[in-house]
Amino acid sequence: MLDELQDDARRLFPDAKNPPGGRRQHTPFLLVCEPSFVPVPPRAPRRRVRALPPRLPSATLRNRTSVRSASDHPGRYRTALPSINLPTTREEAQTGDGSAHAVGIMVYVRQRNLPGLREYKYSSVDRSLVSKYILKPFYTNVVIKCFPLSMAPNLITLTGFMFVVANFLTLLWYNPGLDQDCPSWVYYSWALGLFLYQTFDAVDGTQARRTKQSGPLGELFDHGVDALNTSLEVLLFAASQNLGQGWKTVATLFAALLTFYVQTWDEYHTKTLTLGIVNGPVEGILILVAVYTLTGFFGGAHIWQQSMLRTLGVPHALGIPAALYDLSFTEWYMVQGGIVLVLNTVESSLNVIRARHGRGDRSRGALLGLLPFFAVWALVVAYLFLQPNILHHHLVPFVLFAGLINAYSVGQIITAHLVTMRFPYWNVLGLPLAFGVIDSLGPYLQQRFGFGWPSALGDGVYQVAFLFLMLGTALGVYGSFVVDVIITICDYLDIWCLTIKHPYNEGHNLSNGKTKNY
């Protein structure tokens, strides 16, 4: 019996030979059997059995098939494959309306909030008389006919914003210090570019209704572009008035950004975009268009530095204080803007309080939504006060940075409004600004009071480098926010952002005999 086992072992393991001297080799494959060693085959590794996932709906399986076909035909699919995250559980695959969707890796919007996009309904009230009797008939009867039905509404908005970007580039070329006169055609181009931006921004909603593409993405895209335009127009206005790089430009930026922030905060709580009889998107832009046009007509921005009352022929003998009588056109414009800002802020606050009380909620928590803006601006003022070199020589990149901070806050508020999330109080872009304030505060305290701490960044060119680092960080954070939210909404609603994925065809018959409008 033993000899037979040994013969079988030799046939199975021909390499297990006897060493010199006639003694058998000890290997891990030998089995001790009295005086001899019999090799046995190695034990096969145990396979780990993974539990099968829950069975997914058929719609999810179709999504899996579409992903495979997308990899085979990449040109036929607009959404990049890395953004698709296939659901692994029934809860992830099933949405609020009973259909399954393949949604990308989400950072700013959670999947449990996405069904709110289906319930979104746009609501707005425009009390402007200029808009009602002049602009809207012009948009409806003339402008909208210039755009084909194949053009996406968001593409119209983006095209209008490009006119403002072109204006900003001419500003950087002719007047980067915001204190030089430009050629007259530059101011005319600013007026034309801003008017075209207002026109394109106003007709995108009409185009969305024409093409049956109305939805939450349109409001997010429209408000996001408006937020970016705000800071650019502040710089253009400062250049048209020769305000230079100083506190007057900063005050103008504060008023413009606060107006936009309060308007968005109002819409979040009241669920309605309310535009008053005199508002920024209508009368404010038209006034700027007139200012740019007159600046070009009079040959430069120096005209606005003259005393307005003296230029208009108002006699000084009327008992007007000298400080008031000598105010320039620009300063009077800023006073008027400050008054309108206070009135609009109070009106929006009252709207929010009434809306909250109507729903039985407290208004105290809603009013706290204004604190993030003022907290960031406390850091802005402190940083510019501690860094006069930035204030007087590098204000343009800082204005862009402050504009991106506000655009990020506004974008978060709009997104929370669309998907019914809590009000966003936190803005991560305030962290580098807070670090800059703390770093600059130490040397200031040492100089004034004899105690403090040294600056980790230093001064001069290092502070300028830190400013551009903050600007780059803001671009990266805001860019990632925009891309993530747009891809998430597009994947969930099965739409494209800048093109129309499902053109509207009235009365398209389906295979089941029903009629569906795309």
C-alpha positions in Angstrom: 0.0 0.0 0.0 2.8 2.4 0.9 4.7 1.6 -2.3 1.7 2.3 -4.4 1.2 5.7 -2.7 4.9 6.5 -3.3 4.6 5.6 -7.0 1.6 7.8 -7.4 3.4 10.7 -5.6 6.3 10.4 -8.0 4.0 10.6 -11.0 2.3 13.7 -9.6 5.5 15.4 -8.5 8.3 14.4 -10.7 10.5 17.2 -9.3 10.5 15.7 -5.8 13.6 13.6 -6.3 15.7 11.7 -3.8 18.8 13.5 -2.7 22.3 11.9 -2.7 22.6 9.2 -0.1 19.1 7.7 -0.7 17.3 9.9 1.8 14.1 11.7 0.7 13.9 15.5 0.6 11.8 17.3 3.2 9.4 19.7 1.4 6.3 21.4 2.5 4.4 19.0 0.3 5.4 15.8 2.1 3.2 13.9 4.4 4.8 11.9 7.1 3.7 8.3 6.9 5.8 6.1 9.2 9.4 6.0 8.0 8.7 7.5 4.5 7.5 10.9 3.2 4.7 11.1 0.7 4.1 14.4 -1.2 0.6 15.6 -1.4 -0.9 18.2 -3.7 -1.1 21.8 -2.3 -4.3 23.0 -0.9 -6.2 25.3 -3.2 -6.8 28.8 -1.8 -10.3 29.5 -0.4 -12.4 31.8 -2.5 -14.2 34.6 -0.7 -17.9 34.7 -1.6 -19.2 38.2 -1.8 -22.8 38.9 -0.9 -24.9 39.9 -3.9 -26.2 43.5 -3.9 -29.9 44.1 -3.7 -31.7 43.7 -7.0 -31.9 47.0 -8.8 -34.8 48.3 -10.9 -34.8 47.8 -14.6 -34.2 51.5 -15.2 -30.9 51.2 -13.3 -29.9 48.2 -15.5 -30.5 50.4 -18.5 -28.3 53.0 -17.0 -25.5 50.4 -16.7 -26.0 49.4 -20.3 -25.9 53.1 -21.4 -22.5 53.5 -19.6 -21.1 50.5 -21.4 -22.3 51.9 -24.7 -20.9 55.3 -23.8 -17.5 53.8 -23.4 -17.8 52.1 -26.8 -19.1 55.3 -28.5 -17.6 58.3 -26.6 -18.7 60.8 -29.2 -22.4 60.1 -28.7 -22.5 61.1 -25.0 -22.0 64.6 -23.7 -21.5 63.7 -20.0 -18.0 62.6 -19.1 -17.9 59.0 -17.9 -15.8 59.8 -14.7 -18.7 61.8 -13.5 -21.1 58.9 -13.5 -21.5 57.1 -10.2 -23.8 54.0 -10.6 -26.0 53.4 -7.6 -25.3 50.3 -5.5 -28.4 50.1 -3.4 -32.1 50.3 -4.1 -32.3 53.5 -2.0 -29.6 55.2 -4.0 -31.1 54.1 -7.3 -34.7 55.1 -6.5 -35.5 58.8 -6.8 -38.5 60.7 -5.6 -40.5 60.2 -8.7 -39.9 56.5 -8.9 -37.2 56.6 -11.7 -33.6 55.8 -11.4 -30.7 58.0 -12.4 -27.0 57.7 -12.6 -25.7 60.8 -10.7 -22.1 61.8 -10.5 -19.9 62.1 -7.5 -21.5 64.9 -5.6 -19.7 67.3 -3.2 -22.0 70.3 -2.8 -25.4 68.7 -3.2 -26.4 65.4 -1.5 -28.5 62.9 -3.4 -31.3 63.0 -0.8 -31.9 66.6 -1.8 -32.0 66.1 -5.5 -35.8 65.3 -5.7 -36.3 69.0 -4.7 -35.3 69.9 -8.2 -38.5 68.3 -9.5 -40.6 70.4 -7.2 -38.9 73.7 -8.1 -41.1 76.5 -9.6 -39.7 79.8 -10.6 -41.5 82.9 -9.1 -40.7 86.5 -9.7 -42.3 90.0 -9.3 -40.9 92.9 -11.3 -42.5 96.3 -10.4 -40.3 98.3 -12.6 -42.3 100.6 -14.9 -39.4 100.9 -17.4 -39.3 97.1 -17.7 -43.0 96.8 -18.0 -43.7 99.5 -20.7 -40.4 99.8 -22.6 -38.0 96.9 -22.2 -40.3 93.9 -22.1 -42.1 94.9 -25.3 -38.7 95.5 -27.0 -37.5 92.0 -25.9 -40.7 90.2 -26.9 -41.3 91.8 -30.3 -37.7 92.4 -31.5 -34.9 90.8 -29.6 -36.2 87.3 -29.1 -36.7 86.8 -32.8 -33.0 87.1 -33.4 -32.3 83.8 -31.5 -33.0 80.4 -33.2 -35.0 77.8 -31.3 -32.0 75.5 -31.3 -30.0 77.9 -29.1 -29.9 77.0 -25.4 -31.0 79.8 -22.9 -27.8 79.3 -20.9 -25.7 79.9 -24.0 -27.5 83.2 -24.5 -26.6 84.2 -20.9 -23.0 83.2 -21.3 -22.7 85.0 -24.6 -24.0 88.2 -23.1 -21.5 87.9 -20.2 -18.7 87.7 -22.8 -19.4 91.3 -23.8 -18.6 92.4 -20.2 -15.5 90.3 -20.2 -14.3 92.1 -23.3 -15.0 95.4 -21.6 -12.9 94.3 -18.7 -10.0 93.4 -20.9 -10.1 96.9 -22.5 -10.0 98.3 -19.0 -6.9 96.4 -18.1 -5.2 97.6 -21.3 -6.1 101.3 -21.1 -6.8 102.1 -17.5 -5.5 99.4 -15.0 -5.0 102.0 -12.3 -8.7 103.2 -12.5 -7.5 106.9 -12.7 -6.7 107.6 -16.4 -8.9 108.9 -19.2 -9.5 106.4 -22.0 -10.3 107.0 -25.6 -13.9 107.8 -26.2 -14.6 104.6 -28.1 -13.6 102.6 -25.0 -16.5 104.2 -23.0 -18.9 103.7 -25.9 -17.9 100.0 -26.0 -18.5 99.7 -22.3 -22.0 101.2 -22.7 -22.8 98.9 -25.7 -21.4 95.8 -23.9 -23.4 96.4 -20.8 -26.6 97.0 -22.7 -26.1 93.8 -24.7 -25.4 91.9 -21.5 -28.7 93.3 -19.9 -30.6 92.4 -23.1 -29.2 88.8 -23.4 -29.7 88.3 -19.7 -33.3 89.4 -19.9 -34.3 87.3 -22.9 -32.9 84.0 -21.7 -36.0 83.3 -19.7 -38.2 84.0 -22.8 -36.0 81.6 -24.8 -36.4 79.0 -22.1 -40.2 79.2 -22.3 -40.0 79.1 -26.1 -37.9 76.0 -26.1 -39.6 74.4 -23.1 -36.3 74.3 -21.3 -37.3 76.2 -18.1 -35.8 74.7 -15.0 -33.7 75.2 -11.9 -30.4 75.1 -13.8 -31.4 78.3 -15.7 -31.9 80.2 -12.5 -28.6 79.0 -11.1 -26.7 79.8 -14.2 -28.3 83.2 -14.6 -27.7 84.3 -11.0 -24.1 82.9 -11.1 -23.3 85.0 -14.1 -24.9 88.1 -12.6 -22.7 87.6 -9.5 -19.6 87.6 -11.5 -20.7 90.6 -13.6 -21.2 92.7 -10.4 -17.6 93.0 -9.4 -16.5 93.6 -13.0 -19.0 96.4 -13.4 -17.7 98.0 -10.2 -14.3 98.2 -11.7 -15.6 99.6 -15.0 -17.7 102.2 -13.1 -14.6 103.2 -11.0 -12.6 103.6 -14.2 -15.4 105.7 -15.8 -15.3 108.0 -12.8 -11.5 108.1 -12.2 -12.0 106.9 -8.7 -8.6 105.3 -8.6 -7.5 102.6 -6.2 -8.8 103.6 -2.8 -11.7 103.6 -0.4 -14.2 105.1 -2.8 -13.9 102.1 -5.1 -14.1 99.8 -2.0 -17.3 101.5 -0.9 -18.8 101.1 -4.4 -17.9 97.4 -4.3 -19.5 97.0 -0.9 -22.8 98.6 -2.0 -23.0 96.5 -5.2 -22.2 93.2 -3.5 -24.5 93.9 -0.6 -27.4 94.7 -3.0 -26.9 91.4 -4.8 -26.5 89.4 -1.6 -29.6 90.8 0.0 -31.6 90.2 -3.1 -30.6 86.5 -3.2 -31.2 86.2 0.6 -34.7 87.6 0.1 -35.4 85.1 -2.6 -34.3 82.2 -0.5 -36.8 83.0 2.3 -39.7 84.4 0.3 -39.4 81.9 -2.6 -39.9 84.8 -5.0 -37.5 87.1 -6.7 -38.8 90.6 -6.0 -37.6 93.6 -8.1 -38.8 97.0 -6.9 -39.9 100.1 -8.8 -36.3 101.1 -9.0 -33.9 98.2 -9.0 -30.4 97.3 -10.1 -31.0 94.9 -13.0 -33.1 97.4 -14.8 -32.7 101.1 -13.8 -29.3 100.6 -12.3 -27.8 99.1 -15.5 -29.5 101.7 -17.7 -28.0 104.5 -15.5 -24.6 102.9 -15.9 -25.1 102.7 -19.7 -25.9 106.5 -19.7 -22.9 107.2 -17.5 -20.5 105.4 -19.9 -22.0 107.0 -22.9 -21.7 110.6 -21.4 -18.2 109.8 -20.3 -17.3 109.0 -23.9 -19.2 112.0 -25.2 -17.3 114.5 -23.0 -14.0 112.9 -23.7 -13.0 111.3 -20.4 -13.9 110.6 -16.8 -12.5 114.0 -15.6 -15.9 115.5 -16.2 -17.4 113.7 -13.2 -14.9 115.2 -10.8 -16.4 118.7 -11.1 -18.9 120.1 -8.5 -22.3 119.0 -9.7 -24.3 122.0 -8.2 -21.8 124.5 -9.5 -21.8 122.9 -13.0 -25.6 122.9 -13.1 -25.6 126.6 -12.2 -27.1 126.3 -8.7 -26.2 129.5 -6.8 -24.2 129.2 -3.6 -26.2 131.9 -1.9 -29.0 129.5 -1.1 -27.4 128.6 2.2 -26.1 125.2 1.1 -23.2 124.0 3.2 -19.8 124.3 1.4 -19.1 120.6 1.9 -22.4 119.7 0.3 -22.1 122.3 -2.5 -18.6 121.1 -3.5 -19.6 117.4 -3.9 -18.7 116.1 -7.4 -21.0 114.2 -9.7 -19.4 110.9 -8.6 -19.9 111.7 -4.9 -23.5 112.6 -5.5 -24.0 109.4 -7.4 -22.5 107.4 -4.5 -24.8 109.2 -2.0 -27.8 108.3 -4.1 -26.6 104.7 -4.3 -26.2 104.6 -0.6 -29.8 105.8 0.0 -31.2 103.2 -2.5 -29.1 100.5 -0.8 -30.5 101.3 2.6 -34.1 101.4 1.3 -33.8 98.1 -0.6 -32.2 96.3 2.3 -35.0 97.5 4.7 -37.6 96.5 2.1 -36.1 93.0 1.6 -35.8 92.5 5.4 -39.5 93.3 5.8 -40.4 90.9 3.0 -38.5 88.1 4.7 -40.1 88.9 8.1 -43.6 88.8 6.6 -42.9 85.6 4.6 -41.5 83.9 7.7 -44.4 85.0 9.9 -46.9 83.8 7.3 -45.4 80.3 7.5 -45.4 80.4 11.2 -41.5 80.6 11.5 -39.4 82.9 13.5 -37.7 85.8 11.7 -34.7 85.9 14.0 -33.0 83.0 12.3 -33.6 84.4 8.8 -32.0 87.8 9.7 -28.9 85.9 10.8 -28.4 85.1 7.2 -27.0 88.6 6.7 -24.2 88.0 9.2 -21.9 86.0 6.8 -21.7 88.9 4.4 -20.8 91.5 7.1 -18.4 89.1 8.7 -16.5 88.7 5.4 -16.5 92.4 4.9 -15.2 93.1 8.3 -12.2 91.0 7.2 -12.0 92.9 3.9 -11.9 96.3 5.6 -9.4 95.1 8.2 -7.1 93.6 5.6 -7.1 96.6 3.3 -6.5 98.9 6.3 -3.5 96.8 7.4 -2.2 96.5 3.9 -2.3 100.0 2.3 0.0 98.7 -0.5 -2.7 96.3 -1.6 -5.4 99.1 -1.3 -3.5 101.7 -3.4 -1.6 99.6 -5.9 -3.2 96.2 -6.3 -6.9 96.8 -5.7 -8.0 95.3 -9.0 -7.1 91.7 -8.2 -8.4 92.2 -4.7 -11.8 93.3 -6.1 -11.9 90.2 -8.2 -11.1 88.1 -5.1 -13.9 89.8 -3.1 -16.3 89.3 -6.0 -15.5 85.6 -6.1 -16.2 85.3 -2.3 -19.6 86.9 -2.8 -20.3 84.8 -5.9 -19.6 81.6 -4.0 -21.9 82.7 -1.1 -24.6 83.6 -3.5 -24.2 80.4 -5.5 -24.6 78.4 -2.3 -27.7 80.3 -1.4 -29.3 79.7 -4.8 -28.4 76.0 -4.7 -29.9 75.7 -1.3 -33.1 77.4 -2.6 -33.3 75.1 -5.6 -33.0 71.8 -3.7 -34.5 73.0 -0.4 -31.5 72.8 1.9 -30.6 74.8 4.9 -29.3 78.3 4.5 -25.5 78.2 4.0 -23.7 80.3 6.6 -20.2 79.1 6.0 -17.8 80.4 3.3 -14.5 78.6 3.2 -13.0 81.5 1.1 -13.0 83.6 4.2 -10.2 81.5 5.7 -7.3 82.8 3.7 -8.5 86.4 4.2 -8.7 85.8 8.0 -5.1 84.4 7.9 -4.0 87.6 6.0 -5.6 89.8 8.7 -4.0 87.9 11.6 -0.6 87.9 9.8 -0.8 91.6 9.2 -2.2 92.5 12.6 1.0 91.4 14.5 3.4 94.0 12.9 0.8 96.7 13.2 0.4 96.1 17.0 4.2 96.0 17.4 4.5 99.3 15.6 1.7 101.1 17.5 1.6 99.5 21.0 5.0 97.7 21.3 3.6 94.1 21.4 2.6 91.7 18.7 4.0 89.0 16.5 6.1 89.0 13.4 4.5 88.5 10.0 4.9 85.0 8.5 4.4 86.4 5.0 6.6 89.4 5.3 5.8 92.5 3.4 6.1 94.0 -0.1 6.2 91.4 -2.9 5.3 88.6 -0.5 2.0 90.2 0.4 1.3 90.7 -3.3 2.1 87.0 -4.0 -0.3 86.0 -1.1 -3.0 88.2 -2.7 -2.7 86.3 -6.0 -2.6 83.0 -4.1 -6.0 84.0 -2.5 -7.3 84.9 -5.9 -6.2 81.6 -7.4 -7.7 79.7 -4.5 -11.0 81.5 -4.9 -11.0 80.6 -8.6 -10.4 77.0 -7.9 -13.0 76.7 -5.2 -15.7 78.6 -7.1 -14.9 76.7 -10.3 -15.2 73.4 -8.6 -18.5 74.4 -7.1 -19.9 75.5 -10.5 -18.8 72.4 -12.3 -20.0 70.0 -9.6 -23.4 71.6 -9.2 -24.0 71.9 -13.0 -23.0 68.3 -13.6 -25.1 67.0 -10.8 -28.2 68.9 -12.0 -27.6 67.9 -15.6 -27.2 64.2 -14.7 -30.3 64.2 -12.5 -32.6 66.0 -14.9 -31.1 64.4 -18.0 -30.3 67.7 -19.7 -27.3 69.6 -21.0 -26.1 73.0 -19.9 -25.2 74.9 -23.0 -27.0 72.9 -25.6 -30.6 71.5 -25.9 -30.5 67.7 -25.3 -34.2 67.1 -25.9 -35.7 69.6 -28.4 -39.3 70.3 -28.0 -41.5 68.6 -30.6 -45.2 69.1 -30.1 -47.4 66.0 -30.1 -44.7 63.3 -30.4 -46.4 59.9 -30.3 -44.8 57.2 -28.2 -44.9 53.5 -28.8 -47.6 53.0 -26.1 -50.0 55.3 -27.9 -49.5 58.2 -25.6 -48.4 61.7 -26.6 -45.4 63.4 -25.0 -44.0 66.9 -25.5 -40.2 67.2 -25.4 
